[in-house]
Amino acid sequence: MFGCTNLLSGKGKTVLFVIFLILTVVLALVTLWMFLMYRAFSYGGKRQMSRQIIEGIAGYIRIPDGGKGLDVGCGSGALTIAAAKRNPNASLYGIDRWGKEYASFSKTLCENNAAAEGVTNAAFQKGDATRLDFPDESFDAVMSNYVYHNIPSKDRQALLLETLRVLKKGGTFAIHDIFSKSKYDDMQSFVEKLRAQGYEQVELIDTTTGKFIQPFEAVWMELSGSALLVGRK
Ligand SMILES: C[S@@+](CC[C@H](N)C(=O)[O-])C[C@H]1O[C@@H](n2cnc3c(N)ncnc32)[C@H](O)[C@@H]1O
C-alpha cells in the first residue's frame, strides 16, 4: 500500500500519464482508420468500393433463363441481389452461416434488402461453405466475395473445389477473395490444375491495380492479394 503511494508520486505518475497518452493516441488512430475504411467500403459512402466490387463480380455472371445461381457466404445478400437483377429470369440462392463474426448480417436482412430492391428471384438459406448442402452440378453459376480467406483451413483450394463441385458442366464461376500465398498457397498451379481438368477461360485477375481497388487502397485496407477467379466448368 505505502509502496504504491510512493510510486504514484513523482516519476510513477509521469510513467502512468505517458502510458495513458500513448494508449489514447493508438486508440484514436485505430478508430480513425476503421472509420475511414468503413467510409471507403460502405454502399453509403462517397467511394462505394463495396458496390464497385459487387457489381464487378456480378458482371461475370450469366445464367440462362430458368437457370440457378449460388452465392456462397452471401452476408447481407448484396452479390445475390446484384446477380438476380442482372439475370431476371434465373433463380438466385444466397447461403451463409450467419451469426458469427459479422453480427449485423442475417437471413432477414438479406430478405429485406431483396424486397427493398424489388428483387423477387432471390432466396436465402443457412449453409456452410465448407460442406455445401447441394448435390454435384446443381447450379448454372457460382459466385462469392471475400468469404474463404475468413474460414480457418489448411487447404483453402479444397474450399474452392467444394464450390465448383456444385457447378454444372458449362456453368460460370466468379470468386473474389484475398488469394495471397499465405492463405491459399500457389494459386497459379490451381489455375493450371483447373485448365488441365477441362475448365475453360480460367483466369485469376488481380483486382488491386484499379479494376476494383486502387493499389494504395489495397495496402491501407489490408486487401493486398485480392483477385477474381473466373472461368467456365
Ligand atoms: C466479409 S463477409 C462477405 C459477405 C458478402 N459476401 C459480401 O460481399 O458482402 C464474409 C461472410 O462469409 C460468411 N462465412 C464465413 N464462414 C462461412 C462458412 N463456413 N459458411 C458460410 N458462410 C460463411 C460470414 O458469415 C460473412 O457473412
The ligand as an SDF file (V2000), in Angstrom:
LIG
                    3D

 27 29  0  0  0  0  0  0  0  0999 V2000
  -16.5970  -10.4500  -45.4150 C   0  0  0  0  0  0  0  0  0  0  0  0
  -18.1990  -11.1430  -45.3370 S   0  0  0  0  0  0  0  0  0  0  0  0
  -18.6800  -11.0300  -47.0350 C   0  0  0  0  0  0  0  0  0  0  0  0
  -20.1540  -11.0630  -47.2110 C   0  0  0  0  0  0  0  0  0  0  0  0
  -20.6350  -10.9420  -48.6600 C   0  0  0  0  0  0  0  0  0  0  0  0
  -20.0790  -11.9890  -49.4950 N   0  0  0  0  0  0  0  0  0  0  0  0
  -20.3290   -9.5770  -49.2320 C   0  0  0  0  0  0  0  0  0  0  0  0
  -19.6370   -9.4920  -50.2560 O   0  0  0  0  0  0  0  0  0  0  0  0
  -20.7910   -8.5750  -48.6640 O   0  0  0  0  0  0  0  0  0  0  0  0
  -17.8530  -12.8690  -45.1000 C   0  0  0  0  0  0  0  0  0  0  0  0
  -19.1270  -13.7050  -44.9720 C   0  0  0  0  0  0  0  0  0  0  0  0
  -18.7610  -15.0830  -45.0000 O   0  0  0  0  0  0  0  0  0  0  0  0
  -19.6170  -15.7790  -44.1180 C   0  0  0  0  0  0  0  0  0  0  0  0
  -18.9850  -17.0550  -43.7650 N   0  0  0  0  0  0  0  0  0  0  0  0
  -17.8290  -17.2530  -43.0900 C   0  0  0  0  0  0  0  0  0  0  0  0
  -17.5830  -18.5670  -42.9570 N   0  0  0  0  0  0  0  0  0  0  0  0
  -18.6090  -19.2240  -43.5800 C   0  0  0  0  0  0  0  0  0  0  0  0
  -18.9300  -20.5990  -43.7960 C   0  0  0  0  0  0  0  0  0  0  0  0
  -18.1290  -21.5870  -43.3440 N   0  0  0  0  0  0  0  0  0  0  0  0
  -20.0340  -20.8990  -44.4790 N   0  0  0  0  0  0  0  0  0  0  0  0
  -20.8620  -19.9330  -44.9530 C   0  0  0  0  0  0  0  0  0  0  0  0
  -20.6130  -18.6110  -44.7820 N   0  0  0  0  0  0  0  0  0  0  0  0
  -19.5050  -18.2600  -44.1000 C   0  0  0  0  0  0  0  0  0  0  0  0
  -19.7670  -14.8290  -42.9480 C   0  0  0  0  0  0  0  0  0  0  0  0
  -20.8960  -15.1520  -42.1490 O   0  0  0  0  0  0  0  0  0  0  0  0
  -19.9200  -13.4850  -43.6880 C   0  0  0  0  0  0  0  0  0  0  0  0
  -21.2590  -13.2040  -43.9690 O   0  0  0  0  0  0  0  0  0  0  0  0
  1  2  1  0
  2  3  1  0
  2 10  1  0
  3  4  1  0
  4  5  1  0
  5  6  1  0
  5  7  1  0
  7  8  2  0
  7  9  1  0
 10 11  1  0
 11 12  1  0
 11 26  1  0
 12 13  1  0
 13 14  1  0
 13 24  1  0
 14 15  1  0
 14 23  1  0
 15 16  2  0
 16 17  1  0
 17 18  1  0
 17 23  2  0
 18 19  1  0
 18 20  2  0
 20 21  1  0
 21 22  2  0
 22 23  1  0
 24 25  1  0
 24 26  1  0
 26 27  1  0
M  CHG  2   2   1   9  -1
M  END
$$$$
